[in-house]
Amino acid sequence: MTYRTVQGDTWDLISYKVYETEDHMPLLMDANTEHARTVVFPANVVLQVPAKPAESFADLPPWKQVEL
């Protein structure tokens, strides 16, 4: 999957847009090393978007860590 930036996008904002969390910002940066030093993107930069990592039990908040 790819993502085309809009003027003013930042890594954390892009992560939130595609993964619904800012936590995967390093995953995006690792997949797009040629842009890793970019802080604020111009429009129309095409970035590679890796698949969202599977959520592990340890990644869940304590109130969701209930075994069924």
SEFIZA-3560 file (N, C-alpha, C; in Angstrom, 3 decimals):
REM SEFIZA-3560
<numar><xx>0.840</xx><yy>-1.169</yy><zz>0.000</zz><atom>N</atom></numar>
<numar><xx>0.000</xx><yy>0.000</yy><zz>0.000</zz><atom>CA</atom></numar>
<numar><xx>0.893</xx><yy>1.242</yy><zz>0.000</zz><atom>C</atom></numar>
<numar><xx>0.382</xx><yy>2.300</yy><zz>-0.562</zz><atom>N</atom></numar>
<numar><xx>1.118</xx><yy>3.557</yy><zz>-0.571</zz><atom>CA</atom></numar>
<numar><xx>0.248</xx><yy>4.668</yy><zz>0.005</zz><atom>C</atom></numar>
<numar><xx>0.911</xx><yy>5.757</yy><zz>0.382</zz><atom>N</atom></numar>
<numar><xx>0.228</xx><yy>6.947</yy><zz>0.887</zz><atom>CA</atom></numar>
<numar><xx>0.835</xx><yy>8.147</yy><zz>0.182</zz><atom>C</atom></numar>
<numar><xx>-0.003</xx><yy>9.014</yy><zz>-0.340</zz><atom>N</atom></numar>
<numar><xx>0.449</xx><yy>10.245</yy><zz>-0.999</zz><atom>CA</atom></numar>
<numar><xx>0.246</xx><yy>11.391</yy><zz>-0.013</zz><atom>C</atom></numar>
<numar><xx>1.335</xx><yy>12.078</yy><zz>0.311</zz><atom>N</atom></numar>
<numar><xx>1.271</xx><yy>13.128</yy><zz>1.319</zz><atom>CA</atom></numar>
<numar><xx>0.484</xx><yy>14.342</yy><zz>0.841</zz><atom>C</atom></numar>
<numar><xx>-0.004</xx><yy>15.074</yy><zz>1.823</zz><atom>N</atom></numar>
<numar><xx>-0.577</xx><yy>16.394</yy><zz>1.579</zz><atom>CA</atom></numar>
<numar><xx>0.338</xx><yy>17.394</yy><zz>2.273</zz><atom>C</atom></numar>
<numar><xx>0.355</xx><yy>18.618</yy><zz>1.786</zz><atom>N</atom></numar>
<numar><xx>1.207</xx><yy>19.658</yy><zz>2.353</zz><atom>CA</atom></numar>
<numar><xx>1.012</xx><yy>19.724</yy><zz>3.869</zz><atom>C</atom></numar>
<numar><xx>2.115</xx><yy>19.645</yy><zz>4.614</zz><atom>N</atom></numar>
<numar><xx>2.059</xx><yy>19.762</yy><zz>6.065</zz><atom>CA</atom></numar>
<numar><xx>2.016</xx><yy>18.447</yy><zz>6.810</zz><atom>C</atom></numar>
<numar><xx>1.926</xx><yy>17.315</yy><zz>6.104</zz><atom>N</atom></numar>
<numar><xx>1.959</xx><yy>16.016</yy><zz>6.775</zz><atom>CA</atom></numar>
<numar><xx>3.260</xx><yy>15.847</yy><zz>7.547</zz><atom>C</atom></numar>
<numar><xx>3.179</xx><yy>15.186</yy><zz>8.676</zz><atom>N</atom></numar>
<numar><xx>4.354</xx><yy>14.796</yy><zz>9.471</zz><atom>CA</atom></numar>
<numar><xx>4.268</xx><yy>13.288</yy><zz>9.696</zz><atom>C</atom></numar>
<numar><xx>5.365</xx><yy>12.694</yy><zz>10.125</zz><atom>N</atom></numar>
<numar><xx>5.387</xx><yy>11.239</yy><zz>10.309</zz><atom>CA</atom></numar>
<numar><xx>4.298</xx><yy>10.768</yy><zz>11.279</zz><atom>C</atom></numar>
<numar><xx>4.151</xx><yy>11.458</yy><zz>12.403</zz><atom>N</atom></numar>
<numar><xx>3.149</xx><yy>11.018</yy><zz>13.372</zz><atom>CA</atom></numar>
<numar><xx>1.732</xx><yy>11.176</yy><zz>12.824</zz><atom>C</atom></numar>
<numar><xx>1.479</xx><yy>12.221</yy><zz>12.064</zz><atom>N</atom></numar>
<numar><xx>0.164</xx><yy>12.424</yy><zz>11.476</zz><atom>CA</atom></numar>
<numar><xx>-0.135</xx><yy>11.347</yy><zz>10.427</zz><atom>C</atom></numar>
<numar><xx>0.848</xx><yy>11.026</yy><zz>9.611</zz><atom>N</atom></numar>
<numar><xx>0.659</xx><yy>9.978</yy><zz>8.597</zz><atom>CA</atom></numar>
<numar><xx>0.387</xx><yy>8.640</yy><zz>9.286</zz><atom>C</atom></numar>
<numar><xx>1.152</xx><yy>8.338</yy><zz>10.329</zz><atom>N</atom></numar>
<numar><xx>0.933</xx><yy>7.107</yy><zz>11.081</zz><atom>CA</atom></numar>
<numar><xx>-0.485</xx><yy>7.053</yy><zz>11.627</zz><atom>C</atom></numar>
<numar><xx>-0.949</xx><yy>8.169</yy><zz>12.158</zz><atom>N</atom></numar>
<numar><xx>-2.314</xx><yy>8.210</yy><zz>12.687</zz><atom>CA</atom></numar>
<numar><xx>-3.351</xx><yy>8.018</yy><zz>11.572</zz><atom>C</atom></numar>
<numar><xx>-3.098</xx><yy>8.627</yy><zz>10.424</zz><atom>N</atom></numar>
<numar><xx>-4.046</xx><yy>8.504</yy><zz>9.309</zz><atom>CA</atom></numar>
<numar><xx>-4.148</xx><yy>7.070</yy><zz>8.797</zz><atom>C</atom></numar>
<numar><xx>-3.018</xx><yy>6.374</yy><zz>8.691</zz><atom>N</atom></numar>
<numar><xx>-3.050</xx><yy>5.040</yy><zz>8.076</zz><atom>CA</atom></numar>
<numar><xx>-3.193</xx><yy>3.900</yy><zz>9.086</zz><atom>C</atom></numar>
<numar><xx>-2.712</xx><yy>4.097</yy><zz>10.319</zz><atom>N</atom></numar>
<numar><xx>-2.776</xx><yy>3.030</yy><zz>11.326</zz><atom>CA</atom></numar>
<numar><xx>-3.686</xx><yy>3.355</yy><zz>12.508</zz><atom>C</atom></numar>
<numar><xx>-4.231</xx><yy>4.566</yy><zz>12.542</zz><atom>N</atom></numar>
<numar><xx>-5.070</xx><yy>5.034</yy><zz>13.644</zz><atom>CA</atom></numar>
<numar><xx>-4.321</xx><yy>5.112</yy><zz>14.971</zz><atom>C</atom></numar>
<numar><xx>-2.999</xx><yy>5.252</yy><zz>14.912</zz><atom>N</atom></numar>
<numar><xx>-2.152</xx><yy>5.452</yy><zz>16.076</zz><atom>CA</atom></numar>
<numar><xx>-0.829</xx><yy>6.040</yy><zz>15.618</zz><atom>C</atom></numar>
<numar><xx>-0.244</xx><yy>6.857</yy><zz>16.460</zz><atom>N</atom></numar>
<numar><xx>1.069</xx><yy>7.421</yy><zz>16.143</zz><atom>CA</atom></numar>
<numar><xx>2.195</xx><yy>6.433</yy><zz>16.440</zz><atom>C</atom></numar>
<numar><xx>1.880</xx><yy>5.337</yy><zz>17.103</zz><atom>N</atom></numar>
<numar><xx>2.881</xx><yy>4.384</yy><zz>17.567</zz><atom>CA</atom></numar>
<numar><xx>3.677</xx><yy>3.709</yy><zz>16.451</zz><atom>C</atom></numar>
<numar><xx>3.156</xx><yy>3.692</yy><zz>15.236</zz><atom>N</atom></numar>
<numar><xx>3.831</xx><yy>2.994</yy><zz>14.139</zz><atom>CA</atom></numar>
<numar><xx>4.653</xx><yy>3.932</yy><zz>13.252</zz><atom>C</atom></numar>
<numar><xx>4.923</xx><yy>5.111</yy><zz>13.765</zz><atom>N</atom></numar>
<numar><xx>5.752</xx><yy>6.070</yy><zz>13.037</zz><atom>CA</atom></numar>
<numar><xx>7.117</xx><yy>5.472</yy><zz>12.669</zz><atom>C</atom></numar>
<numar><xx>7.819</xx><yy>4.767</yy><zz>13.582</zz><atom>N</atom></numar>
<numar><xx>9.110</xx><yy>4.166</yy><zz>13.196</zz><atom>CA</atom></numar>
<numar><xx>8.983</xx><yy>3.142</yy><zz>12.068</zz><atom>C</atom></numar>
<numar><xx>7.886</xx><yy>2.425</yy><zz>12.023</zz><atom>N</atom></numar>
<numar><xx>7.656</xx><yy>1.447</yy><zz>10.953</zz><atom>CA</atom></numar>
<numar><xx>7.591</xx><yy>2.151</yy><zz>9.597</zz><atom>C</atom></numar>
<numar><xx>6.889</xx><yy>3.274</yy><zz>9.557</zz><atom>N</atom></numar>
<numar><xx>6.811</xx><yy>4.055</yy><zz>8.319</zz><atom>CA</atom></numar>
<numar><xx>8.173</xx><yy>4.602</yy><zz>7.920</zz><atom>C</atom></numar>
<numar><xx>8.907</xx><yy>5.116</yy><zz>8.892</zz><atom>N</atom></numar>
<numar><xx>10.221</xx><yy>5.697</yy><zz>8.597</zz><atom>CA</atom></numar>
<numar><xx>11.195</xx><yy>4.632</yy><zz>8.102</zz><atom>C</atom></numar>
<numar><xx>11.145</xx><yy>3.443</yy><zz>8.685</zz><atom>N</atom></numar>
<numar><xx>12.016</xx><yy>2.347</yy><zz>8.242</zz><atom>CA</atom></numar>
<numar><xx>11.697</xx><yy>1.910</yy><zz>6.816</zz><atom>C</atom></numar>
<numar><xx>10.439</xx><yy>2.018</yy><zz>6.434</zz><atom>N</atom></numar>
<numar><xx>10.029</xx><yy>1.619</yy><zz>5.083</zz><atom>CA</atom></numar>
<numar><xx>10.316</xx><yy>2.706</yy><zz>4.048</zz><atom>C</atom></numar>
<numar><xx>10.653</xx><yy>3.905</yy><zz>4.519</zz><atom>N</atom></numar>
<numar><xx>10.869</xx><yy>5.043</yy><zz>3.615</zz><atom>CA</atom></numar>
<numar><xx>12.130</xx><yy>5.797</yy><zz>4.020</zz><atom>C</atom></numar>
<numar><xx>13.242</xx><yy>5.095</yy><zz>4.066</zz><atom>N</atom></numar>
<numar><xx>14.486</xx><yy>5.673</yy><zz>4.574</zz><atom>CA</atom></numar>
<numar><xx>14.951</xx><yy>6.893</yy><zz>3.788</zz><atom>C</atom></numar>
<numar><xx>14.588</xx><yy>6.995</yy><zz>2.529</zz><atom>N</atom></numar>
<numar><xx>15.004</xx><yy>8.142</yy><zz>1.731</zz><atom>CA</atom></numar>
<numar><xx>14.333</xx><yy>9.439</yy><zz>2.201</zz><atom>C</atom></numar>
<numar><xx>13.272</xx><yy>9.307</yy><zz>2.991</zz><atom>N</atom></numar>
<numar><xx>12.558</xx><yy>10.480</yy><zz>3.510</zz><atom>CA</atom></numar>
<numar><xx>12.677</xx><yy>10.591</yy><zz>5.034</zz><atom>C</atom></numar>
<numar><xx>13.493</xx><yy>9.764</yy><zz>5.645</zz><atom>N</atom></numar>
<numar><xx>13.557</xx><yy>9.695</yy><zz>7.109</zz><atom>CA</atom></numar>
<numar><xx>13.932</xx><yy>11.022</yy><zz>7.758</zz><atom>C</atom></numar>
<numar><xx>14.656</xx><yy>11.864</yy><zz>7.060</zz><atom>N</atom></numar>
<numar><xx>15.064</xx><yy>13.158</yy><zz>7.634</zz><atom>CA</atom></numar>
<numar><xx>14.046</xx><yy>14.270</yy><zz>7.386</zz><atom>C</atom></numar>
<numar><xx>12.967</xx><yy>13.942</yy><zz>6.694</zz><atom>N</atom></numar>
<numar><xx>11.920</xx><yy>14.925</yy><zz>6.436</zz><atom>CA</atom></numar>
<numar><xx>11.085</xx><yy>15.092</yy><zz>7.695</zz><atom>C</atom></numar>
<numar><xx>10.846</xx><yy>16.332</yy><zz>8.063</zz><atom>N</atom></numar>
<numar><xx>10.029</xx><yy>16.617</yy><zz>9.244</zz><atom>CA</atom></numar>
<numar><xx>8.611</xx><yy>16.976</yy><zz>8.823</zz><atom>C</atom></numar>
<numar><xx>8.483</xx><yy>17.902</yy><zz>7.887</zz><atom>N</atom></numar>
<numar><xx>7.181</xx><yy>18.308</yy><zz>7.361</zz><atom>CA</atom></numar>
<numar><xx>7.199</xx><yy>18.065</yy><zz>5.858</zz><atom>C</atom></numar>
<numar><xx>6.262</xx><yy>17.272</yy><zz>5.387</zz><atom>N</atom></numar>
<numar><xx>6.241</xx><yy>16.880</yy><zz>3.989</zz><atom>CA</atom></numar>
<numar><xx>5.559</xx><yy>17.907</yy><zz>3.092</zz><atom>C</atom></numar>
<numar><xx>6.066</xx><yy>18.031</yy><zz>1.854</zz><atom>N</atom></numar>
<numar><xx>5.326</xx><yy>18.768</yy><zz>0.836</zz><atom>CA</atom></numar>
<numar><xx>4.223</xx><yy>17.847</yy><zz>0.296</zz><atom>C</atom></numar>
<numar><xx>3.408</xx><yy>18.353</yy><zz>-0.572</zz><atom>N</atom></numar>
<numar><xx>2.350</xx><yy>17.546</yy><zz>-1.183</zz><atom>CA</atom></numar>
<numar><xx>2.933</xx><yy>16.564</yy><zz>-2.193</zz><atom>C</atom></numar>
<numar><xx>2.247</xx><yy>15.462</yy><zz>-2.371</zz><atom>N</atom></numar>
<numar><xx>2.485</xx><yy>14.479</yy><zz>-3.434</zz><atom>CA</atom></numar>
<numar><xx>3.751</xx><yy>13.650</yy><zz>-3.309</zz><atom>C</atom></numar>
<numar><xx>4.236</xx><yy>13.427</yy><zz>-2.110</zz><atom>N</atom></numar>
<numar><xx>5.326</xx><yy>12.471</yy><zz>-1.900</zz><atom>CA</atom></numar>
<numar><xx>4.663</xx><yy>11.117</yy><zz>-1.671</zz><atom>C</atom></numar>
<numar><xx>5.085</xx><yy>10.114</yy><zz>-2.428</zz><atom>N</atom></numar>
<numar><xx>4.491</xx><yy>8.786</yy><zz>-2.293</zz><atom>CA</atom></numar>
<numar><xx>5.348</xx><yy>7.969</yy><zz>-1.335</zz><atom>C</atom></numar>
<numar><xx>4.708</xx><yy>7.503</yy><zz>-0.262</zz><atom>N</atom></numar>
<numar><xx>5.386</xx><yy>6.705</yy><zz>0.760</zz><atom>CA</atom></numar>
<numar><xx>4.863</xx><yy>5.280</yy><zz>0.749</zz><atom>C</atom></numar>
<numar><xx>5.736</xx><yy>4.353</yy><zz>1.041</zz><atom>N</atom></numar>
<numar><xx>5.341</xx><yy>2.955</yy><zz>1.186</zz><atom>CA</atom></numar>
<numar><xx>4.761</xx><yy>2.766</yy><zz>2.590</zz><atom>C</atom></numar>
<numar><xx>3.654</xx><yy>2.045</yy><zz>2.676</zz><atom>N</atom></numar>
<numar><xx>3.001</xx><yy>1.796</yy><zz>3.958</zz><atom>CA</atom></numar>
<numar><xx>2.981</xx><yy>0.292</yy><zz>4.209</zz><atom>C</atom></numar>
<numar><xx>3.824</xx><yy>-0.178</yy><zz>5.136</zz><atom>N</atom></numar>
<numar><xx>3.823</xx><yy>-1.614</yy><zz>5.458</zz><atom>CA</atom></numar>
<numar><xx>2.506</xx><yy>-2.018</yy><zz>6.128</zz><atom>C</atom></numar>
<numar><xx>2.227</xx><yy>-3.295</yy><zz>6.099</zz><atom>N</atom></numar>
<numar><xx>1.031</xx><yy>-3.810</yy><zz>6.768</zz><atom>CA</atom></numar>
<numar><xx>1.103</xx><yy>-3.501</yy><zz>8.259</zz><atom>C</atom></numar>
<numar><xx>-0.046</xx><yy>-3.273</yy><zz>8.848</zz><atom>N</atom></numar>
<numar><xx>-0.120</xx><yy>-2.976</yy><zz>10.281</zz><atom>CA</atom></numar>
<numar><xx>0.301</xx><yy>-4.218</yy><zz>11.059</zz><atom>C</atom></numar>
<numar><xx>1.226</xx><yy>-4.048</yy><zz>12.004</zz><atom>N</atom></numar>
<numar><xx>1.657</xx><yy>-5.215</yy><zz>12.792</zz><atom>CA</atom></numar>
<numar><xx>0.496</xx><yy>-5.754</yy><zz>13.626</zz><atom>C</atom></numar>
<numar><xx>0.508</xx><yy>-7.055</yy><zz>13.824</zz><atom>N</atom></numar>
<numar><xx>-0.527</xx><yy>-7.671</yy><zz>14.651</zz><atom>CA</atom></numar>
<numar><xx>-0.358</xx><yy>-7.194</yy><zz>16.090</zz><atom>C</atom></numar>
<numar><xx>-1.463</xx><yy>-6.951</yy><zz>16.740</zz><atom>N</atom></numar>
<numar><xx>-1.436</xx><yy>-6.496</yy><zz>18.128</zz><atom>CA</atom></numar>
<numar><xx>-1.214</xx><yy>-7.707</yy><zz>19.026</zz><atom>C</atom></numar>
<numar><xx>-0.232</xx><yy>-7.615</yy><zz>19.894</zz><atom>N</atom></numar>
<numar><xx>0.009</xx><yy>-8.719</yy><zz>20.818</zz><atom>CA</atom></numar>
<numar><xx>-0.702</xx><yy>-8.440</yy><zz>22.130</zz><atom>C</atom></numar>
<numar><xx>-0.897</xx><yy>-9.471</yy><zz>22.902</zz><atom>N</atom></numar>
<numar><xx>-1.566</xx><yy>-9.370</yy><zz>24.197</zz><atom>CA</atom></numar>
<numar><xx>-0.872</xx><yy>-8.342</yy><zz>25.080</zz><atom>C</atom></numar>
<numar><xx>0.452</xx><yy>-8.292</yy><zz>25.056</zz><atom>N</atom></numar>
<numar><xx>1.223</xx><yy>-7.365</yy><zz>25.889</zz><atom>CA</atom></numar>
<numar><xx>1.036</xx><yy>-5.912</yy><zz>25.459</zz><atom>C</atom></numar>
<numar><xx>0.636</xx><yy>-5.686</yy><zz>24.216</zz><atom>N</atom></numar>
<numar><xx>0.431</xx><yy>-4.325</yy><zz>23.713</zz><atom>CA</atom></numar>
<numar><xx>-0.902</xx><yy>-3.726</yy><zz>24.155</zz><atom>C</atom></numar>
<numar><xx>-1.768</xx><yy>-4.555</yy><zz>24.671</zz><atom>N</atom></numar>
<numar><xx>-3.090</xx><yy>-4.087</yy><zz>25.063</zz><atom>CA</atom></numar>
<numar><xx>-3.050</xx><yy>-3.389</yy><zz>26.416</zz><atom>C</atom></numar>
<numar><xx>-3.964</xx><yy>-2.456</yy><zz>26.632</zz><atom>N</atom></numar>
<numar><xx>-4.041</xx><yy>-1.840</yy><zz>27.944</zz><atom>CA</atom></numar>
<numar><xx>-4.483</xx><yy>-2.885</yy><zz>28.971</zz><atom>C</atom></numar>
<numar><xx>-4.158</xx><yy>-2.692</yy><zz>30.248</zz><atom>N</atom></numar>
<numar><xx>-4.467</xx><yy>-3.692</yy><zz>31.271</zz><atom>CA</atom></numar>
<numar><xx>-5.933</xx><yy>-4.125</yy><zz>31.306</zz><atom>C</atom></numar>
<numar><xx>-6.832</xx><yy>-3.203</yy><zz>31.067</zz><atom>N</atom></numar>
<numar><xx>-8.245</xx><yy>-3.549</yy><zz>31.143</zz><atom>CA</atom></numar>
<numar><xx>-8.705</xx><yy>-4.441</yy><zz>29.995</zz><atom>C</atom></numar>
<numar><xx>-7.886</xx><yy>-4.522</yy><zz>28.926</zz><atom>N</atom></numar>
<numar><xx>-8.215</xx><yy>-5.426</yy><zz>27.812</zz><atom>CA</atom></numar>
<numar><xx>-7.467</xx><yy>-6.748</yy><zz>27.910</zz><atom>C</atom></numar>
<numar><xx>-6.545</xx><yy>-6.876</yy><zz>28.850</zz><atom>N</atom></numar>
<numar><xx>-5.747</xx><yy>-8.089</yy><zz>28.973</zz><atom>CA</atom></numar>
<numar><xx>-6.470</xx><yy>-9.129</yy><zz>29.820</zz><atom>C</atom></numar>
<numar><xx>-7.702</xx><yy>-9.393</yy><zz>29.465</zz><atom>N</atom></numar>
<numar><xx>-8.502</xx><yy>-10.376</yy><zz>30.167</zz><atom>CA</atom></numar>
<numar><xx>-8.649</xx><yy>-11.593</yy><zz>29.266</zz><atom>C</atom></numar>
<numar><xx>-8.235</xx><yy>-12.726</yy><zz>29.790</zz><atom>N</atom></numar>
<numar><xx>-8.349</xx><yy>-13.949</yy><zz>29.001</zz><atom>CA</atom></numar>
<numar><xx>-9.797</xx><yy>-14.401</yy><zz>28.989</zz><atom>C</atom></numar>
<numar><xx>-10.250</xx><yy>-14.810</yy><zz>27.822</zz><atom>N</atom></numar>
<numar><xx>-11.637</xx><yy>-15.276</yy><zz>27.681</zz><atom>CA</atom></numar>
<numar><xx>-11.720</xx><yy>-16.761</yy><zz>27.850</zz><atom>C</atom></numar>
//
